[in-house]
Structure formats: C-alpha cells, structure tokens
Amino acid sequence: MPEESDFDDSIRREERVALHSELIARLDQKGVRLIAQGSDAELADLLSAIDAFETAVENAGGDLMVDSPDSSEPERPEFVLPHLHDNESVATYTRRVISATARLGSDTER
C-alpha cells in the first residue's frame, strides 16, 4: 500500500505540472511561444513583466489589438511586445520586456 507521503508527493507533482501548463498557456495567449524552458518562478516573472508592459502600453494610449506581436503593421512599434529571440533564456527575455516597459514609462513622462 502506498505511503501517505507518496500520495502527497503525487498531488504536489500534479499541482506543479498544472501550474506550469497554466503559465505556458497564459504566455501563449499573450503571443509568447517559449522554446527555452524556464522554472515556474521565471515564467511567473515573465508573465508579470508582460502584464506591466501591456499596462504601460494602455496608459500611453496604445491599442494592444493593433500593436500585437502578430501585427504586420503596428501603429506604434514601441507598443509591440519585444519578440523572443531563438535560444533566448526566459530570464533574459524578461529583462528585455522590463526594459521596454521602462522605456514606455520614460517616453510618456516627456
């Protein structure tokens, strides 16, 4: 008969897999299709950075539908989420998104 700790470990493992899948799905909805693997914490940080970028775009008067990553002709290219480079780590990409967000903030303060 399985030990109770084995059962607990199995539940935790299932919860981790579900969390990871949810993070990947939410990033995919935002147009970010990850090639590199990242930890759940890195993925959550990336998702938070993207949310902050989108908020900055909206605060600057941008339209996330027009200036989407898939847009062939965005109205304002600076409002488009930076594209993920091939073989770029999740942490490096997150830093680029944070930098793009900071640039948007400084542009709107002028």
HELIX and SHEET records of a PDB file:
HELIX    1   1 GLU A    4  GLN A   29  1                                  26    
HELIX    2   2 ASP A   40  ASN A   59  1                                  20    
HELIX    3   3 PRO A   77  PHE A   79  5                                   3    
HELIX    4   4 VAL A   90  THR A  108  1                                  19    
END                                                                             
